[in-house]
Amino acid sequence: MKLQLCLQGIHYNRLSGNLDIDIKNVAFDSRKVTPDTVFVAIVGFKSDGHAYIRQAIAQGATAIVISRPDAVIEAEGVTFIHVEDTRFALAGIASKFYGQPTQNLNLIGITGTNGKTSISYFIKSVLAVLKYKTGVVGTMGTLIDDMKIDTPNTTPESLTLQSICADMVKAEVSHCIMEVSSHALDLSRVAFCEFDYGIFTNLTPDHLELHKDMEQYYQAKAKLFKMTKKANIINMDDSYGARLCKELTGNGGVDVFTYGLSPNADIYPENIRPHADYTEYTAVTPSGRVEIKVHIPGEIYVLNTLAVIAWAVAEGLDLPVVAAGIEALKGVRGRFETVYHAHGRKVVIDFAHTEDGLDKALSTLRPFVAGKLKLVFGVYAAPGHDGDDKRKAMGEVAARLSDYAYITSDNPKEQDPQMIIDEVATAFATIGSHFEKIVDRKIAIEKALDEMAEGDTLLISGKGHETAQVIGKEDVPFNETEIVQNKMKAIFEGR
């Protein structure tokens, strides 16, 4: 593809060289440069791509995109392009290079603090009933039909993302369901993606190390809903969702469908019947009523499936098909997942890593616990006052709603895990709940399992589907499901 075509839709200045050259590769990592590559110099959190321009040229780059005019160097046969934002430019170049693949997908974007993953997989299940090939991009990696690809970020960098979407088109995928993180929206990873639908779940304190405060966090999330073509689906129970709904009124003819537990929403539930392992309810929609059975318990999954129903109504799908798709999904890995239930003991693993998520998980379990409700949890590393506030808030929820807690590590990274645990524990000391502090997460889990009595339920929260602990700069393999199953087998086979 000609460089000039790659740059369409991007405001740029040619500083030197020729635009009529063939481009055979796009890279923002100089180690991935091959002959005839356009190298985009990204300013990252830890390094600046402008420092690697000479290396990129040495490896065959024939075009360099920069945001710093002083980065131009003398190099025969190399074109230098100046743009204001190289991340935005990378997204545009990647989209053109891979043939603008999102134009050929029904693209559903989901954003919010909690609920994105489960909504993605419920939508996938609904589309499976209709025999559609689907793609999923999100926290648990990427699926292209049934092929799994591991990706490090919830929403990959734009170059990777456009490549994935192109692979989906080649695989004849019709719908792509994408978890859209606030990082992705702020860092232009999804720029030049053509979204048909946007779904907003909720907003609670998280990722404030990037966004500084809740207003910036909200503004990042809100960007998605100005990129959609068909409809936006908004949770009206959330105060930020209600605000977003008002701001989207008259947004270029894009429809807005609201959902929530209140009849004020377009799609809402009646006659909710909670059970220990599933929930039933009647969904009321503009298209009629339908009976729903959700195999993941808790009011939060009523809300999440209402989002799915709202999307389906906007898409014009038949309600019995939607109900069948929701019921067909028996669970989502690491989302309120029962990993052991025998000998009168139940162990649930959940990704809950915010105070809101932990509150909902514990509150869902409480009515069905015959003995004690126990908890293993930690708070991941976060800097400054935001980290302090999060630790105290998580500790307060745990102290208030659990009968006994084992406070432990959760991705401490380069922070002192004991310091994090001590700050979490301050809330317990104030409320007076029973707890203990154990830095080693495996030891904490095994001790909690050893001390379970008949009728007890144990919630292990924070990591969910993740299979590694981030300690220092190292990813240490850590599979909680295996730890639980191996320990319980040892306990009961040894008796």
C-alpha positions in Angstrom: 0.0 0.0 0.0 1.2 3.5 -0.8 2.2 5.7 2.2 -0.1 8.4 1.0 -3.1 6.1 1.2 -2.1 5.0 4.7 -2.2 8.6 5.9 -5.7 9.4 4.6 -7.9 10.9 7.4 -4.9 12.1 9.4 -3.7 15.7 9.5 0.0 15.7 8.8 3.0 17.6 7.5 5.6 16.0 5.3 8.9 17.2 6.5 11.1 15.3 4.1 11.0 12.5 1.5 8.4 11.0 -0.8 4.8 10.0 0.0 4.5 7.8 -3.2 6.3 4.8 -1.6 5.1 1.3 -0.9 4.5 0.3 2.7 4.7 -3.4 3.5 4.6 -3.2 7.3 3.6 -0.9 10.2 5.4 -0.9 13.6 5.7 1.2 16.8 8.2 -1.2 18.3 11.6 -0.7 16.5 12.4 -4.4 17.1 9.5 -5.3 14.8 10.6 -3.2 11.9 11.3 -4.9 8.6 12.1 -3.5 5.1 9.6 -0.9 3.8 8.0 -0.3 7.3 6.3 2.9 8.4 7.6 3.3 12.0 5.4 5.4 14.3 7.3 6.9 17.2 5.0 6.6 20.2 5.7 8.4 23.5 4.9 5.8 26.1 4.8 5.7 29.9 8.3 4.2 30.2 10.0 5.0 26.9 9.9 7.3 23.9 9.8 5.8 20.4 11.6 8.9 19.1 14.8 7.5 20.7 14.6 4.4 18.5 14.4 6.1 15.1 18.0 5.3 14.0 17.4 1.7 15.0 14.2 1.6 13.0 15.9 3.0 9.9 18.8 0.6 10.3 16.3 -2.3 10.1 14.6 -1.0 7.0 12.0 1.6 7.9 11.4 3.9 4.9 8.8 6.2 6.6 8.9 7.7 10.1 5.9 9.3 11.8 6.9 11.7 14.6 5.3 14.2 17.0 8.6 16.0 17.7 10.0 17.9 14.6 13.4 17.9 16.2 13.6 14.1 15.9 14.2 14.3 12.1 17.6 13.0 11.1 19.4 12.9 7.7 18.7 9.5 6.1 18.6 8.8 2.4 15.3 7.4 1.1 13.4 8.0 4.3 10.3 10.0 4.6 9.5 11.9 7.8 5.9 12.8 8.6 5.0 15.1 11.5 1.7 14.7 13.3 0.3 16.2 16.5 -0.5 12.8 18.1 1.3 9.7 17.0 -1.0 7.4 18.8 -4.0 8.7 16.9 -1.9 8.5 13.7 -1.0 4.9 14.4 -4.7 4.0 14.7 -5.5 5.6 11.4 -2.5 4.1 9.5 -3.3 0.7 11.0 -6.9 0.9 10.0 -6.0 1.8 6.4 -3.2 -0.7 6.2 -5.5 -3.6 7.2 -8.3 -2.5 4.9 -10.6 -0.7 7.4 -11.8 -4.0 8.8 -14.3 -2.7 11.3 -16.4 -1.4 8.4 -17.1 -5.1 7.7 -18.0 -6.1 11.2 -21.1 -5.4 13.4 -19.0 -3.9 16.2 -20.4 -3.7 19.7 -18.3 -1.7 22.2 -18.8 -2.2 26.0 -17.3 0.1 28.5 -17.7 0.8 32.3 -16.0 -0.3 35.4 -17.7 -3.6 36.0 -19.7 -6.1 33.9 -18.0 -5.8 30.6 -16.7 -9.4 30.3 -19.9 -11.1 31.3 -22.0 -8.9 29.0 -19.6 -9.8 26.2 -20.1 -13.5 26.7 -23.8 -13.3 27.1 -24.0 -11.5 23.7 -21.8 -14.1 22.2 -24.1 -16.8 23.5 -27.2 -15.0 22.0 -25.5 -14.7 18.6 -24.5 -18.4 18.8 -28.2 -19.4 19.0 -28.5 -17.5 15.6 -25.5 -19.4 14.3 -23.4 -16.2 13.8 -19.7 -16.4 13.9 -18.5 -14.0 16.5 -15.3 -12.4 17.7 -14.6 -11.2 21.3 -11.9 -8.8 22.4 -11.5 -8.3 26.1 -10.1 -9.0 29.6 -9.8 -12.7 29.0 -8.1 -12.3 25.6 -9.4 -12.5 22.1 -11.6 -15.1 20.4 -12.0 -15.3 16.7 -14.9 -17.7 16.4 -13.5 -20.5 18.6 -9.8 -19.6 18.2 -8.2 -18.1 21.4 -5.5 -15.5 21.2 -3.8 -14.1 24.4 -3.6 -10.4 24.5 -1.9 -8.4 27.3 -4.4 -5.5 27.5 -8.2 -5.5 27.8 -8.2 -3.5 24.6 -5.0 -4.0 22.6 -2.9 -1.2 21.0 -4.5 0.0 17.8 -2.1 -1.8 15.5 -2.8 -5.1 17.1 -6.5 -4.4 17.3 -6.8 -3.6 13.6 -4.9 -6.7 12.7 -7.2 -8.8 14.9 -10.3 -7.2 13.3 -8.8 -8.0 9.8 -8.3 -11.6 10.9 -11.9 -11.7 12.0 -13.1 -10.5 8.6 -11.0 -13.2 6.9 -12.6 -15.8 9.2 -16.0 -14.6 8.1 -16.9 -13.3 11.6 -20.0 -11.1 11.4 -20.0 -9.6 14.9 -17.2 -8.4 17.1 -17.9 -7.7 20.8 -15.2 -5.5 22.3 -14.5 -4.5 25.8 -13.4 -0.9 25.5 -11.2 0.2 28.4 -10.8 3.8 29.5 -7.1 3.5 28.7 -8.0 2.5 25.1 -10.3 5.5 24.7 -7.8 8.0 26.2 -4.9 6.6 24.2 -6.6 6.4 20.8 -6.4 2.6 20.6 -10.0 2.4 19.2 -9.7 5.6 17.0 -10.9 4.7 13.5 -13.0 1.8 14.8 -16.5 2.1 13.5 -18.8 1.0 16.3 -22.4 0.1 15.6 -23.4 -0.1 19.3 -22.1 1.2 22.6 -23.0 -0.2 26.0 -22.3 1.6 29.3 -22.4 -0.5 32.4 -21.4 1.7 35.4 -18.7 3.9 36.8 -17.0 3.3 40.2 -13.5 4.4 41.4 -10.9 2.5 39.4 -7.8 3.3 37.3 -7.5 6.7 38.9 -3.7 6.4 38.5 -4.3 7.3 34.9 -7.3 9.5 35.0 -6.6 11.5 38.2 -10.2 11.8 39.2 -13.7 10.5 38.5 -14.5 13.3 36.1 -11.6 12.5 33.8 -12.5 8.8 34.1 -16.1 9.6 33.0 -15.0 11.8 30.1 -12.7 9.0 28.9 -15.6 6.5 28.9 -18.0 8.9 27.3 -15.9 9.1 24.2 -17.2 5.7 23.0 -20.8 6.9 22.7 -19.9 9.7 20.3 -18.4 7.0 18.0 -21.5 4.8 17.5 -23.6 4.6 14.4 -26.8 2.7 15.4 -27.6 2.8 19.1 -26.2 3.4 22.6 -27.3 1.2 25.6 -27.1 2.9 28.9 -27.5 1.8 32.6 -29.9 4.3 34.1 -29.4 3.0 37.6 -25.9 4.4 37.6 -25.6 8.2 38.2 -23.0 8.5 35.5 -25.2 6.5 33.2 -28.1 8.9 33.8 -25.8 11.8 33.1 -24.5 10.2 29.9 -28.1 9.6 28.7 -28.9 13.3 29.0 -25.7 14.3 27.2 -26.5 11.9 24.4 -30.0 13.2 23.7 -30.1 14.3 20.0 -26.7 12.8 19.3 -26.9 12.8 15.5 -29.8 10.5 15.3 -28.2 7.6 17.2 -30.9 5.9 19.3 -30.5 5.5 23.1 -32.0 2.5 24.9 -31.9 2.5 28.7 -31.9 -0.4 31.1 -32.0 -0.7 34.9 -33.8 -2.3 37.8 -36.4 0.6 37.9 -39.4 0.9 35.6 -38.1 4.3 34.6 -35.8 2.4 32.1 -36.8 1.2 28.7 -35.8 -2.4 29.7 -36.3 -3.5 33.3 -37.1 -6.6 35.4 -40.2 -7.8 37.2 -40.6 -10.6 39.7 -36.9 -11.3 40.4 -36.5 -14.8 41.9 -33.0 -15.2 43.4 -31.5 -18.7 44.0 -28.1 -19.9 45.3 -26.8 -20.7 41.8 -29.1 -18.9 39.3 -31.7 -16.1 39.0 -35.0 -15.9 37.2 -36.9 -12.8 36.3 -39.3 -11.3 33.8 -37.8 -8.8 31.4 -40.1 -6.0 30.4 -39.1 -4.4 27.0 -40.7 -2.2 24.3 -41.1 -5.4 22.3 -42.9 -7.3 25.1 -42.2 -9.5 28.1 -39.9 -12.5 28.3 -38.9 -15.0 31.0 -35.1 -15.0 31.7 -33.0 -17.5 33.5 -29.4 -16.5 34.3 -27.0 -19.2 35.5 -24.8 -16.7 37.4 -26.5 -15.6 40.6 -26.9 -12.1 41.9 -28.7 -8.8 41.1 -25.6 -7.6 39.2 -26.1 -10.3 36.6 -29.8 -9.4 36.3 -28.5 -5.9 35.4 -25.8 -7.2 33.0 -28.3 -9.4 31.2 -30.7 -6.5 30.9 -27.9 -4.7 29.0 -27.8 -7.7 26.6 -31.6 -7.6 26.2 -31.5 -3.9 25.5 -28.9 -4.4 22.8 -31.0 -7.2 21.3 -34.1 -5.0 21.2 -32.0 -2.3 19.5 -30.8 -4.9 17.0 -34.3 -6.1 16.4 -33.8 -9.7 17.6 -36.7 -11.9 18.8 -37.0 -12.1 22.6 -37.2 -15.9 22.8 -33.9 -16.1 21.0 -32.3 -13.7 23.5 -33.7 -15.7 26.4 -32.3 -18.9 25.0 -28.9 -17.4 24.5 -28.8 -16.0 28.1 -29.9 -19.4 29.5 -27.4 -21.3 27.4 -24.4 -19.6 29.1 -23.7 -21.7 32.2 -20.9 -19.4 33.5 -18.0 -17.1 32.7 -14.6 -18.0 34.0 -13.7 -16.1 37.1 -17.0 -14.3 37.3 -18.8 -15.6 40.4 -17.5 -19.0 39.5 -18.2 -21.9 41.9 -15.0 -23.9 41.8 -15.8 -26.3 44.7 -19.1 -27.4 46.2 -19.0 -30.5 48.3 -18.9 -31.7 51.9 -21.1 -28.8 52.9 -18.5 -26.3 51.7 -18.7 -23.9 48.8 -15.9 -21.9 47.2 -16.5 -19.1 44.8 -13.9 -17.2 42.8 -14.8 -13.7 41.5 -12.9 -10.9 39.7 -14.4 -8.3 42.1 -11.5 -5.8 42.6 -13.4 -2.6 43.4 -15.5 -1.8 46.5 -18.7 -1.9 44.4 -17.9 -5.3 42.9 -16.9 -6.8 46.3 -20.0 -5.4 47.9 -22.2 -7.0 45.3 -20.4 -10.4 45.4 -20.7 -10.7 49.2 -24.3 -9.4 49.3 -25.2 -12.0 46.7 -23.8 -14.9 48.7 -25.0 -13.8 52.1 -28.7 -15.0 51.9 -27.6 -18.6 51.0 -24.9 -19.1 53.6 -25.8 -21.5 56.4 -22.6 -21.1 58.3 -20.0 -18.4 58.0 -19.2 -16.2 54.9 -15.5 -16.0 54.7 -13.3 -14.0 52.3 -9.8 -14.0 50.9 -9.0 -10.7 49.2 -6.3 -8.1 48.6 -6.1 -4.7 46.9 -3.8 -4.3 43.8 -1.0 -1.7 43.8 -2.2 1.8 43.2 -0.2 5.0 43.8 -0.7 7.9 46.3 -4.0 9.0 47.9 -6.0 7.0 45.3 -4.4 3.8 46.5 -5.0 4.8 50.2 -8.7 5.5 49.5 -9.2 2.3 47.6 -7.6 0.1 50.3 -9.7 1.7 53.0 -12.9 1.4 51.0 -12.3 -2.2 50.1 -11.4 -3.0 53.7 -14.6 -1.3 54.9 -16.8 -3.4 52.6 -15.0 -6.6 53.6 -15.3 -5.8 57.3 -19.0 -5.0 57.0 -20.1 -8.0 54.9 -17.8 -10.9 55.7 -17.8 -13.0 58.9 -14.0 -13.5 58.7 -11.4 -12.2 56.2 -7.9 -13.2 55.2 -6.3 -10.0 53.9 -3.6 -10.9 51.4 -1.7 -9.8 48.3 -3.3 -9.0 44.9 -0.7 -7.9 42.3 1.4 -5.8 44.6 3.8 -5.1 41.8 6.7 -2.9 43.1 4.8 -1.7 46.2 5.4 -3.3 49.7 2.6 -5.9 50.0 2.7 -5.7 53.8 2.1 -1.9 53.7 -0.9 -2.4 51.4 -2.4 -5.1 53.7 -1.8 -3.0 56.8 -3.8 -0.1 55.2 -6.6 -2.4 54.2 -6.8 -3.7 57.8 -7.4 -0.3 59.3 -11.0 -0.6 58.3 -11.4 -3.9 60.1 -9.9 -2.4 63.3 -12.5 0.4 63.2 -15.5 -1.9 62.6 -14.2 -4.7 64.8 -14.6 -7.6 62.5 -12.4 -10.7 62.6 -9.5 -10.9 60.2 -5.9 -11.9 59.8 -3.1 -10.7 57.5 -1.2 -13.1 55.3 1.1 -11.7 52.7 1.5 -15.0 50.7 -1.8 -15.4 48.7 -1.4 -19.2 48.3 -0.9 -19.6 52.0 -3.9 -17.4 52.7 -6.2 -19.4 50.4 -5.0 -22.8 51.8 -5.5 -21.6 55.4 -9.0 -20.4 54.7 -9.8 -23.7 53.1 -8.4 -25.6 56.1 -10.5 -23.6 58.5 -13.8 -24.0 56.6 -16.6 -25.7 58.5 -19.7 -27.4 57.2 -22.1 -24.8 55.9 -19.4 -22.2 55.2 -18.9 -20.3 52.0 -15.6 -18.9 51.0 -15.3 -16.0 48.4 -11.8 -15.5 46.8 -12.0 -12.2 45.1 -9.8 -10.0 43.0 -8.1 -12.1 40.4 -10.9 -14.1 38.8 -9.7 -15.6 35.6 -6.1 -14.4 36.0 -3.4 -17.0 36.2 -0.5 -14.9 37.5 0.5 -12.7 40.4 2.4 -9.5 39.5 5.2 -9.3 42.2 7.9 -6.7 41.5 8.3 -6.8 37.8 7.7 -10.5 37.5 4.5 -12.4 36.5 4.4 -15.4 38.9 2.2 -18.3 37.7 -0.8 -18.5 40.1 -4.0 -20.5 39.4 -6.5 -20.1 42.1 -8.9 -22.8 40.8 -6.1 -25.4 40.9 -5.0 -24.3 44.4 -8.6 -24.7 45.7 -9.2 -28.1 44.0 -5.9 -29.6 45.0 -6.2 -28.4 48.6 -9.7 -29.7 49.1 -8.8 -33.0 47.5 -5.9 -33.3 50.0 -8.2 -32.3 53.0 -10.9 -34.8 52.3 -8.8 -37.7 50.9 -6.6 -37.4 54.0 -9.4 -37.8 56.4 
